[in-house]
Amino acid sequence: MLEPQVDLASIYLDQIHEEDVCAPFAREHGIPIYPSIIKALTLGGGRAVLLN
């Protein structure tokens, strides 16, 4: 398997099906799931920072 080239800091899931693998994957890897896109982009805070 290839080493990932990104670090996933958070995710937003709109609709979660009972067979969806995203939520269990996120929990397994300590990735927070936020209830909105804005909260996911700002890690629950009020400001977003894009690092390149």
ABEGO torsion letter per residue (X at the ends): XBBBABBBABBBBABBBAABAAAAAAAAAGBBBBABAAAAAAGGBABBBBBX
